[in-house]
Amino acid sequence: MRTLLTGATGFVGSFLFNLSDSFDCVVRENKRHDFKSVFIISNLDKCTVWDGAFENVDCIIHLAGLAHSNNCSNQDYQSINSEGTLHLALEAAKAGVKRFVFVSSIGVNGTSTTNNKFSNISKPDPHNYYALSKYSAEIGLKNIAEMTGIEVVIIRPTLVYGPKAPGNFGRLTRFITKFPFLPFGLTNNKRDFISVQNLADLLFVCSNHPNAAGHTFLASESQTVSIKDFTIAMAKGLEVSLIQLPVPVGLMRFAGRIFGKSLMVEQLVGDLQVDSSNLKEVLNWVPPYTMKESMAFLKDKN
């Protein structure tokens, strides 16, 4: 049996694809790729034509979607991340696909933690249109599972880091390679992360593990670190020197408000811890790579 992988040309998908030769890849029209077994789509929404996509497919890993963007409306996110996801899952269920692994977002839980860790039973608190669309998809997938019997597995990753990562990690990587200074000398926050290598391994396990069905997993490496220690680990992986300047956290937050970057600053200096213990309890999964080992991949691939 085969696994249908959407988002195979993306950051996480490109790593996941290399773990197995059993993937059929969904690719948009005019998108460059080197995949041998592909299913071409023109769009991803409630009107996508999936006829013929599910032949010999036992599982779908759904990574494709609309990522964070200042140019997208709530309807844009709902159309692709929610309606597109649910249409795919329903068509797959009708065709007899057994399992649907959905990559959601830790943003479904909220933006930060103070006294308690997020867990798979925490009350959702999606903080923007992107997170709302992912949460809407989660709710719809659970309903489809009840109606059709398709097994649904939901993964909410913490910040995913690795070679050529987008977002804050990519920006930090580029900055560290050009300038030897960062302002986190006084930042002792607590955050959880997961490398793209570890997330890809987890998704592959969730695609076939008999106990994964019906669970929501908060994906992390269960190694809580400060942004100061995290960026020091980045610098070591990149084999560059780094000086951490003693800038007060309050000053960074003030600058974030002044320049309209409060969310970005909070994602760096705020706390975000998750309880990922059910990964071990349910799947007997532990990250195959330590943070140090994951960071070592940065030197040759950035």
N, C-alpha and C positions, 0 to 999 in steps of 0.2 A: 504493500500500500504506500501511497505517496502523501506528502504534506504540502499543502498550498501555502506559499509564503507571500504575503503582500508587504510592500515596502522593502523589497530585497535590495534595491539600489541605494537605500539610505544608510545612515551611520550604523545603526544596530543590525539592520538586515544584512549588510555586507559581511559582517562578522559571523552572523548566524548561518548564512548560506554555506560557509566553508566548513561547517561541522558535520555535514552529511551530504550524500549524493542522492538523497530521497526527496529533494525539494523541487516542486514546480513553482515558478516565480510569476507573479502578476506584475506586468510592466505597462506603463502608460505609452500610448502612441508617441512615436518620435523620440522616445527615451533611449539613449545609448546603453547597451548592456552586452555582456558576454555569456549570458545564460543559454543553455541548450534547450531546456524545456520551459516554455513561457506561455502565458495567456495574456493577450493584449486587451487593454481596456482604453476607452477614450476619456472616461471620467470616473469619479468615485462618488456616487450619491445614490439616492433611492431609485434612480432610473438606470443604473448600470446593468448592462446585459451580461449575465454570467452563464449563458447557455454553453455547455461543453467544458466548463472550467473544473468540474468536480469528478471527472472520470478517474476512478481508482484512487480518489482522495479520501483519506481516513481522518485527517485533521487539518485545520486551518490555523496558522499563526498570523494574526492581523496586526501588523505594525504600521501600515500606511495610514496617513491622515494629514490634517492641516495643523502645522505646528504654530507656535507663538508668532504673532505678527501684529504690528500696530495698524496694518492696513486692512484687517479682516473684521467683519461684523459678526454679531452673535449668530445671524442666519447663516453666514459662511461656515462657521464652526459646526453648527447644528446640522447643516446639509451634508457635510463630509464626514465629520467625526461621529455623529450620532446616527442620522438617517442612513448614510452610506454603510455604516457598520451593521446596522440592524437589517437592512436589505440583504447584505451579503450573508449574514448568519441565517436568516430565514430561508433564503434560496438554498444554502448549503444543507440545512436541516431537511428540506423537502427532497434533496438529492441523496440523502442517506449518510451525509458526513457525520461522524461520531462525536468529534470534539472541536471546540472553538476556543483558542487561546487569544485573549484580548489584552493588548498592552495599553493600559490606561495611564494614569499620572498620579504621583503623590499629591499633586495640587488638589485632587478630590478631597483629601483630608484637610487641607488648609495650607497656610503659608509658613507657619512656625509653631514650635512647641516651647512651652516655658517650664511647667512643672511635671507634665506627663508626656510619655512617648505616644505617638500615633500607633494604633494597632488596627488589625483587620476588623475590629468591632467598634472602633471609634466612630462617633457621629460625623458624617461627611460635612465639610464646610468649603465647597469649591469657591475660589476667590476671584475667578475671572471667566470670560466667555469660553476660553479653551478648556479649563477644568470643568465648567458646567456641561460642556458638550461631552466630555469623557464620562462624567457621572450619569448623564442622561443615557448614554450608550450602555453603561453597566446595568442600569435599571431595566432597560429594554431587553438586554441579553438574558437576564435572569427570567424575565417573563417568557421569552422564546424557549428557554430551557424547560420551563414548566409545561409549556404547551406542546412541545415537540419531542422532548427527551434528549436533545443534543446536549452534550456535556460542555459546560462553560467553565473556563479558568480565567480569572482576572488577575493581572499583574500591575501593581502600582510602583514603578521604580522611583527611587530617590534620584538625585542628580547623577547622570551617567557620564563617566569620564573615560577618556581614552584617546588614541591617535585620531586626529582630524575631527574631534568632537565639536559640535556647534555650541552656541550659547555662551554662558559665562566661562565655562572651562576652556573653550577655544580662545576666547579673548585673553584669559589669564595666561594660557600657553604662549600665545604670540607676544604678550607683554614681557613675560619672563625671559624669553629668548632674545629680546632686544634691549631690555633695561634691567639692571640688577637690583631694583628696589620695589618693595611692596609695602603698604601701610598697615600691616597686620601684627606689628610687634606687641601690641597691647590687647589683641583680640583672643580671648579664651572661650569662645563659644563652643557649642557641641552640635556637630552635624554628622549625619550618616550619608554614605555614598555607595555607589556600585560601579565597577568598571564594566566597559562594554564586553570584555571577554567573559566576565562572570555572569552578566545578564544574558548573554547569548547561550551560555551553558544552561542557565536556569530555564530559559524558554524551551530549549530542546528537551529538557527533563519533563517539563510540564506538558509537552506535546504527547508524551507516551506513558507517563507514570500512572498506574491504575488508581492511585489515591488522590490525584490532583483535582479531579472533577468536582465542581461546585465550590471550590475554595477561592478566596481572595488573598493574595500574598503581597505584602509590602516588601519590595525587593531592596535589600541592602546587604552589605558585607558584615554587618554587626560589629563594626570597628569604628566607634565614635571618635572623631578627632575635631580639633579646632581648624578654622580656615588657615591659621598660621602654620600648624603642623602639616595640613594638607598641601599647601603651596610649597613648603619646604620639601615634602616628598616629591612634588612635581619637579622642582629644580634638580633634585638628585637624579630623578629619572631622565631628565634632559641633559644631565651632566653640565649644569651651569651654576655659577655662584649666585647667591641671593641674599640681600640684606633686608631685614624686616624693620621698617621704621616705626617708632613708638607713637602712632597717631591714635588719639582717643576715639573710641567707638562712637561716642556721642557726636564728635565732630564729623565723622564720616556720614552718620545719619543726617546731620544737619545739611551737609553738602548734597546729599541725595535729594532732600526736599527742595533745596534751592534750584537744582538742575533737573528736577523731574525724574530722578532715578531712584526713588525710594525703594521700589520693589527689588531692583537689581542689588542695591546695597544690602537690603535685608536678607536676600538670598545668600549673601556672602558672610555677613557678620551676625545674623540671627541664629537661633537654635532651631534644629529640625532633626529630631530623633525618632526612630521607628522601632517597633517591636517586630522583628522578623523571625521570632522563635518557631512559628508554625512551619517555616521552610524545613527545619530540622525534624520537627515532630511529625509532619505529614509526609514529607518527601525524603527524609534522611539526607537532605541536601546541605552541603557546606560549600562555600566559594572555593573553586579549584585554585584560584590565584590570591595571594596576599596583595595588599595595596602596594607594597614595595615591588613585587613582581609585575603587577599591572603597570605601574609607572615606568618600569624599565622598557616597556614597549614604545614609549614616547620618543626616545632618542632617534630611532631609525625611520619613524613613520610620520613625523610632523615636518 
